[in-house]
Amino acid sequence: MNNNQVIKGMTWAGFASLSWGISGTVLQLISQDLAVPGPWMFSTRTTVTGVILLLLSAVIYRGQIFNVFKTKAALLSVVTYGLFGLAANLITFYYSIQTGNASTATILQYLSPLFIVLGGIFFYRNRPLRSDLLAFLVALVGVLLCITRGDLTHLAVPLVSLLWGLGSGITAAFYVVLPQKASATNPPLVVLGWGTMIAGLFFNLLHPFWVGVPPLTPTLVSSVATVIFFGTILPFGMLLYASRLAPSDVVSIMDALQPIMTTILSVIFFHLAINFFEVLGIVLVLIAIYILQNGRRKAQ
């Protein structure tokens, strides 16, 4: 890979993160201002997105979209990914935003690499690196500053939002780990499509998307379309293209733009009041994830 390719890859990865930032901000509009019930939103988003992704997969990977069901390992991987990764993450992230704000929810979800490492330590007895311990400490300070705004005597966000946000970080870790076996033998777009469709089937069993439909105003329709397009289809396509141009570790660094973008948009459109300590907290969380990823990369 030459430098021009790497720069192009970073640029596309950056656009993907900005796209997710836009989606997170629009979710705050949907969940708070429009007060759209979560169950309807989950069913609608996953059904529409799943259909679109599988149609795209059928066109791009002709005759391959059902290969994911040919082995027990791949089947188990994609089903658990759809239920405990994708579906669970949609729920926790949505309610973290609805009960708090998109900026804090995105920062907490961004902690997913830390939870992946913690899972390896507790379940696989992996020995933590020094960089892991440093990253945990820096992240802890950063999160404390974000959720207290520098005043450790009270929370700046409701406790329920904090808990949902931590759940979002944990389920985002599942989102990364669970589909790995299926993705090892199948195109990522196919795995994402089936995972989304499985999540959609689950949500529709609980609450069909045609039941309890909120008033379909232009604002709601355009907002849901924005979340579907900017929250899944567009950024995933850009990441796939970016991964062909730049190394995965370089691409992952650009993830830092997502919480930054969400915070900036929240300040602009939702008049989120943010002070120096919150900005410092966000910076520390971003630094912590970089320390973690860089340390792990060097240890390989």
Secondary structure in CASP SS format (residue, H / E / C, confidence):
PFRMAT SS
TARGET T0000
AUTHOR 0000-0000-0000
METHOD secondary structure of the structure
MODEL  1
M C 1.00
N C 1.00
N H 1.00
N H 1.00
Q H 1.00
V H 1.00
I H 1.00
K H 1.00
G H 1.00
M H 1.00
T H 1.00
W H 1.00
A H 1.00
G H 1.00
F H 1.00
A H 1.00
S H 1.00
L H 1.00
S H 1.00
W H 1.00
G H 1.00
I H 1.00
S H 1.00
G H 1.00
T H 1.00
V H 1.00
L H 1.00
Q H 1.00
L H 1.00
I H 1.00
S H 1.00
Q H 1.00
D H 1.00
L C 1.00
A C 1.00
V C 1.00
P C 1.00
G H 1.00
P H 1.00
W H 1.00
M H 1.00
F H 1.00
S H 1.00
T H 1.00
R H 1.00
T H 1.00
T H 1.00
V H 1.00
T H 1.00
G H 1.00
V H 1.00
I H 1.00
L H 1.00
L H 1.00
L H 1.00
L H 1.00
S H 1.00
A H 1.00
V H 1.00
I H 1.00
Y C 1.00
R C 1.00
G C 1.00
Q C 1.00
I C 1.00
F C 1.00
N H 1.00
V H 1.00
F H 1.00
K C 1.00
T C 1.00
K H 1.00
A H 1.00
A H 1.00
L H 1.00
L H 1.00
S H 1.00
V H 1.00
V H 1.00
T H 1.00
Y H 1.00
G H 1.00
L H 1.00
F H 1.00
G H 1.00
L H 1.00
A H 1.00
A H 1.00
N H 1.00
L H 1.00
I H 1.00
T H 1.00
F H 1.00
Y H 1.00
Y H 1.00
S H 1.00
I H 1.00
Q H 1.00
T H 1.00
G C 1.00
N C 1.00
A H 1.00
S H 1.00
T H 1.00
A H 1.00
T H 1.00
I H 1.00
L H 1.00
Q H 1.00
Y C 1.00
L C 1.00
S H 1.00
P H 1.00
L H 1.00
F H 1.00
I H 1.00
V H 1.00
L H 1.00
G H 1.00
G H 1.00
I H 1.00
F H 1.00
F H 1.00
Y C 1.00
R C 1.00
N C 1.00
R C 1.00
P C 1.00
L C 1.00
R H 1.00
S H 1.00
D H 1.00
L H 1.00
L H 1.00
A H 1.00
F H 1.00
L H 1.00
V H 1.00
A H 1.00
L H 1.00
V H 1.00
G H 1.00
V H 1.00
L H 1.00
L H 1.00
C H 1.00
I H 1.00
T H 1.00
R C 1.00
G C 1.00
D C 1.00
L C 1.00
T C 1.00
H C 1.00
L C 1.00
A C 1.00
V C 1.00
P C 1.00
L H 1.00
V H 1.00
S H 1.00
L H 1.00
L H 1.00
W H 1.00
G H 1.00
L H 1.00
G H 1.00
S H 1.00
G H 1.00
I H 1.00
T H 1.00
A H 1.00
A H 1.00
F H 1.00
Y H 1.00
V H 1.00
V H 1.00
L C 1.00
P C 1.00
Q H 1.00
K H 1.00
A H 1.00
S H 1.00
A H 1.00
T H 1.00
N C 1.00
P C 1.00
P H 1.00
L H 1.00
V H 1.00
V H 1.00
L H 1.00
G H 1.00
W H 1.00
G H 1.00
T H 1.00
M H 1.00
I H 1.00
A H 1.00
G H 1.00
L H 1.00
F H 1.00
F H 1.00
N H 1.00
L H 1.00
L H 1.00
H C 1.00
P C 1.00
F C 1.00
W C 1.00
V C 1.00
G C 1.00
V C 1.00
P C 1.00
P C 1.00
L C 1.00
T C 1.00
P H 1.00
T H 1.00
L H 1.00
V H 1.00
S H 1.00
S H 1.00
V H 1.00
A H 1.00
T H 1.00
V H 1.00
I H 1.00
F H 1.00
F H 1.00
G H 1.00
T H 1.00
I H 1.00
L H 1.00
P H 1.00
F H 1.00
G H 1.00
M H 1.00
L H 1.00
L H 1.00
Y H 1.00
A H 1.00
S H 1.00
R H 1.00
L H 1.00
A C 1.00
P C 1.00
S H 1.00
D H 1.00
V H 1.00
V H 1.00
S H 1.00
I H 1.00
M H 1.00
D H 1.00
A H 1.00
L H 1.00
Q H 1.00
P H 1.00
I H 1.00
M H 1.00
T H 1.00
T H 1.00
I H 1.00
L H 1.00
S H 1.00
V H 1.00
I H 1.00
F H 1.00
F C 1.00
H C 1.00
L C 1.00
A C 1.00
I C 1.00
N C 1.00
F H 1.00
F H 1.00
E H 1.00
V H 1.00
L H 1.00
G H 1.00
I H 1.00
V H 1.00
L H 1.00
V H 1.00
L H 1.00
I H 1.00
A H 1.00
I H 1.00
Y H 1.00
I H 1.00
L H 1.00
Q H 1.00
N H 1.00
G H 1.00
R H 1.00
R H 1.00
K H 1.00
A H 1.00
Q C 1.00
END
